[in-house]
Amino acid sequence: MKTAIQAVRSALFYLLFLGQTVVLAIVIGTIGILARRRTSVGWALASYWCRSNTWLMKMVAGVGTRVTGEENIPEGGCIIASKHQSDWDVFAVFPHTGRPAYIVKKELMRIPFFGWAARSLDCIEVDRRKGAEAIPEMMRQARGAIERGCRIVIFPEGTRRAPLAPPDYRFGVARLYDELKVPVVPVALNSGLFWGRNSLVLWPGEAEARFLPAIEPGLKPDVFLARLKEAIESGSNALIRSADERGLDRPMPPDLRVRLDALRQDGD
């Protein structure tokens, strides 16, 4: 019965979430085409989209949002490298990043209105099908974004990962770090416990993201990547363990329960 009720709540959330996303993408995309640059109106609408989505998740599906550690974001240009478990990650982190420039897949930038809106909001496109050949163009866009006062936002694993799944960090973030020579702020989170990548049902609780202390520029790329992976994974595990100890109000897949039990034992 509880699952059925939560499925209905989730369906209502998706209806409202997708409905307003389409409308705002059309409006912001149209503004972007006409103005050919970032505008205060487009930015205000994008900020509204993020904050209204977290409000809808709380009021409709029972998923709260908590973001901490903003004091760890340095002044000026930097890279914000976040764990990625859910679509929540995109709009929950956005309002806390100043002027973000998200690195997104080229396919998303080709969607009418959505892509136009993303481009007007400083998004950087990367063609993952080209592999290493896509790096120079991404670097060019990233340097331009830093010069405009943006903070680059990247998901180092490239796609959403299930909670406690084996990490899969790509070397692209290390290339960015080495090229741009700016601090990198790791972001840990536990959102996949409440809105999983392969689940249409949202489960009640409090999704949390935490900005961790910045990694200084100047390290060798492989040393940097190891530090980044350790910071994000240990921070995310701590948030997941804390949520599990408070109690998760959801059905528990056997593989996730095994991983949670192992994580709890590691913390004992």
C-alpha positions as CSV (number, residue, x, y, z in Angstrom):
1,M,0.0,0.0,0.0
2,K,2.8,2.4,0.9
3,T,4.5,1.7,-2.4
4,A,1.3,2.4,-4.3
5,I,0.8,5.7,-2.5
6,Q,4.4,6.8,-3.2
7,A,4.0,5.8,-6.8
8,V,1.0,8.1,-7.2
9,R,2.9,10.9,-5.4
10,S,5.9,10.4,-7.7
11,A,3.7,10.4,-10.9
12,L,2.2,13.7,-9.8
13,F,5.7,15.1,-9.2
14,Y,6.8,14.0,-12.7
15,L,3.8,15.6,-14.2
16,L,4.5,19.0,-12.6
17,F,8.3,18.7,-13.0
18,L,8.2,17.8,-16.7
19,G,5.4,20.3,-17.4
20,Q,7.2,23.3,-16.0
21,T,10.5,22.1,-17.4
22,V,9.1,22.2,-20.9
23,V,7.5,25.6,-20.5
24,L,10.6,27.2,-19.0
25,A,12.9,25.6,-21.6
26,I,10.7,27.2,-24.3
27,V,10.8,30.6,-22.6
28,I,14.5,30.6,-21.7
29,G,15.4,29.1,-25.1
30,T,13.5,31.8,-26.9
31,I,15.1,34.5,-24.8
32,G,18.5,33.0,-25.5
33,I,17.9,33.0,-29.3
34,L,16.8,36.6,-29.3
35,A,19.4,38.0,-26.9
36,R,22.2,35.7,-28.0
37,R,23.7,35.9,-24.6
38,R,23.0,35.2,-20.9
39,T,20.3,37.5,-19.5
40,S,19.2,38.3,-16.0
41,V,15.7,37.2,-16.9
42,G,16.9,33.8,-18.2
43,W,19.0,33.3,-15.1
44,A,16.2,34.2,-12.8
45,L,13.9,31.7,-14.5
46,A,16.6,29.0,-14.3
47,S,17.0,29.7,-10.6
48,Y,13.3,29.5,-10.1
49,W,13.2,26.2,-11.9
50,C,15.8,24.8,-9.5
51,R,14.2,26.0,-6.3
52,S,10.7,25.1,-7.4
53,N,11.8,21.6,-8.2
54,T,13.2,21.0,-4.7
55,W,10.0,22.5,-3.3
56,L,7.8,20.2,-5.5
57,M,9.9,17.2,-4.4
58,K,9.3,18.0,-0.8
59,M,5.6,18.9,-1.0
60,V,4.5,16.3,-3.5
61,A,6.9,13.4,-3.1
62,G,8.1,13.9,0.5
63,V,11.8,14.3,-0.5
64,G,13.5,17.1,1.3
65,T,16.8,18.8,0.3
66,R,19.8,19.8,2.4
67,V,22.9,21.4,0.9
68,T,25.9,22.3,3.2
69,G,29.5,23.3,2.9
70,E,29.1,26.4,0.7
71,E,31.9,28.0,2.7
72,N,34.3,25.6,1.0
73,I,33.7,27.2,-2.4
74,P,36.6,29.7,-3.1
75,E,36.1,33.1,-4.6
76,G,36.6,33.4,-8.3
77,G,36.9,30.7,-10.9
78,C,36.9,27.0,-9.9
79,I,35.7,23.6,-10.9
80,I,32.9,21.9,-8.9
81,A,33.2,18.1,-9.3
82,S,30.1,16.3,-8.0
83,K,29.0,12.8,-7.5
84,H,26.0,12.0,-9.7
85,Q,23.3,9.6,-8.6
86,S,20.1,11.4,-9.6
87,D,18.5,14.3,-11.6
88,W,18.2,16.0,-8.2
89,D,21.9,16.6,-8.3
90,V,21.5,19.1,-11.2
91,F,18.9,21.4,-9.7
92,A,19.9,21.1,-6.0
93,V,23.5,22.1,-6.5
94,F,22.8,24.9,-9.1
95,P,21.6,27.6,-6.8
96,H,24.7,27.3,-4.6
97,T,27.4,27.7,-7.3
98,G,27.3,31.4,-8.1
99,R,27.4,31.4,-11.9
100,P,27.7,27.8,-12.9
101,A,28.7,26.4,-16.3
102,Y,27.6,22.8,-16.5
103,I,29.4,20.3,-18.8
104,V,26.6,18.4,-20.6
105,K,26.4,15.9,-23.3
106,K,26.1,17.2,-26.9
107,E,22.9,15.2,-27.4
108,L,21.1,17.3,-24.8
109,M,22.3,20.6,-26.4
110,R,20.7,19.5,-29.7
111,I,17.2,19.3,-28.1
112,P,15.1,22.3,-29.4
113,F,14.6,25.0,-26.8
114,F,16.3,23.0,-24.1
115,G,19.6,23.1,-25.8
116,W,19.1,26.8,-26.7
117,A,18.3,27.5,-23.0
118,A,21.3,25.5,-21.8
119,R,23.7,27.4,-24.2
120,S,22.3,30.8,-23.0
121,L,23.1,29.7,-19.4
122,D,26.8,29.1,-20.1
123,C,26.6,25.3,-20.5
124,I,29.6,23.6,-22.1
125,E,28.9,20.8,-24.5
126,V,31.0,17.7,-24.9
127,D,30.7,15.0,-27.6
128,R,31.4,11.8,-25.7
129,R,31.3,9.8,-29.0
130,K,34.6,11.5,-30.0
131,G,36.4,10.4,-26.9
132,A,39.8,12.2,-26.5
133,E,39.2,14.2,-29.7
134,A,36.4,16.1,-27.9
135,I,38.8,17.4,-25.2
136,P,40.3,20.4,-27.0
137,E,36.9,21.9,-27.8
138,M,35.7,21.3,-24.2
139,M,38.8,23.0,-22.9
140,R,38.3,26.0,-25.2
141,Q,34.7,26.5,-23.9
142,A,35.8,25.9,-20.3
143,R,38.5,28.6,-20.5
144,G,36.0,31.0,-21.9
145,A,33.6,30.2,-19.1
146,I,36.2,30.8,-16.4
147,E,37.1,34.1,-18.1
148,R,33.4,35.1,-17.8
149,G,33.5,34.4,-14.1
150,C,31.8,31.0,-14.2
151,R,32.4,28.0,-12.0
152,I,32.7,24.8,-14.1
153,V,30.3,22.1,-12.8
154,I,31.2,18.5,-13.9
155,F,30.1,15.0,-13.0
156,P,33.5,13.2,-13.1
157,E,31.9,9.8,-13.7
158,G,30.0,11.0,-16.7
159,T,26.7,9.5,-15.8
160,R,24.5,8.6,-12.8
161,R,25.7,5.9,-10.6
162,A,23.7,3.8,-8.1
163,P,24.4,4.4,-4.4
164,L,27.6,2.5,-3.3
165,A,28.2,1.2,-6.8
166,P,31.9,0.8,-7.7
167,P,33.1,4.3,-8.7
168,D,34.1,4.9,-12.4
169,Y,35.9,8.3,-12.6
170,R,36.9,9.5,-16.1
171,F,40.2,11.3,-16.7
172,G,38.5,14.4,-18.3
173,V,38.2,16.2,-14.9
174,A,41.9,15.8,-14.4
175,R,42.6,17.3,-17.8
176,L,40.4,20.2,-16.9
177,Y,42.2,20.6,-13.6
178,D,45.6,20.5,-15.2
179,E,44.6,22.9,-18.0
180,L,42.6,25.6,-16.1
181,K,44.9,25.6,-13.0
182,V,42.0,26.5,-10.6
183,P,40.9,24.9,-7.3
184,V,38.4,21.9,-7.5
185,V,35.6,21.6,-5.0
186,P,34.4,18.0,-4.5
187,V,30.7,17.4,-3.9
188,A,29.4,14.4,-2.0
189,L,25.8,13.4,-2.0
190,N,23.3,10.6,-1.2
191,S,20.4,11.5,-3.6
192,G,20.2,8.0,-5.2
193,L,18.7,6.6,-2.0
194,F,15.6,8.7,-2.7
195,W,15.5,9.1,-6.5
196,G,17.4,6.3,-8.1
197,R,18.6,6.3,-11.7
198,N,16.5,3.3,-12.6
199,S,13.5,3.9,-10.4
200,L,10.4,5.9,-11.3
201,V,9.3,6.0,-7.7
202,L,10.7,8.7,-5.4
203,W,11.1,7.7,-1.8
204,P,10.5,10.0,1.2
205,G,13.5,11.3,3.2
206,E,16.1,14.0,3.0
207,A,18.5,14.1,0.0
208,E,21.8,15.8,1.0
209,A,24.7,17.3,-0.8
210,R,27.9,18.6,0.8
211,F,30.6,20.8,-0.7
212,L,33.9,19.5,0.6
213,P,37.2,21.4,1.1
214,A,38.8,22.5,-2.2
215,I,41.7,20.7,-3.7
216,E,44.4,23.2,-4.5
217,P,45.8,23.6,-8.1
218,G,49.2,22.4,-9.1
219,L,49.1,18.7,-8.3
220,K,50.0,16.0,-10.9
221,P,46.8,14.9,-12.7
222,D,46.9,11.4,-11.4
223,V,47.5,12.5,-7.8
224,F,44.7,15.0,-8.1
225,L,42.3,12.4,-9.5
226,A,43.1,10.0,-6.6
227,R,42.4,12.8,-4.0
228,L,39.2,13.8,-5.8
229,K,37.9,10.2,-5.9
230,E,38.8,9.6,-2.2
231,A,37.1,12.9,-1.1
232,I,33.9,12.3,-3.1
233,E,33.5,8.6,-2.3
234,S,34.3,8.9,1.4
235,G,32.0,11.9,1.7
236,S,29.2,10.3,-0.1
237,N,29.5,7.1,1.9
238,A,29.3,9.1,5.1
239,L,26.1,10.8,3.9
240,I,24.6,7.5,2.8
241,R,25.6,5.8,6.1
242,S,24.0,8.7,8.1
243,A,20.8,8.4,6.1
244,D,20.7,4.6,6.6
245,E,21.2,5.0,10.4
246,R,18.3,7.5,10.6
247,G,16.1,5.0,8.8
248,L,15.2,4.7,5.1
249,D,11.5,4.6,4.4
250,R,11.6,2.5,1.2
251,P,11.8,-1.1,-0.1
252,M,15.4,-2.3,0.0
253,P,16.8,-4.1,-3.0
254,P,19.0,-7.0,-1.8
255,D,22.1,-5.7,-3.4
256,L,21.7,-2.3,-1.9
257,R,21.0,-3.8,1.6
258,V,24.2,-5.9,1.3
259,R,26.2,-2.7,0.4
260,L,24.6,-0.7,3.2
261,D,25.4,-3.5,5.8
262,A,29.0,-3.6,4.6
263,L,29.3,0.2,4.8
264,R,27.9,0.1,8.3
265,Q,30.4,-2.6,9.4
266,D,33.2,-0.5,7.9
267,G,32.1,2.4,10.1
268,D,32.0,0.4,13.3
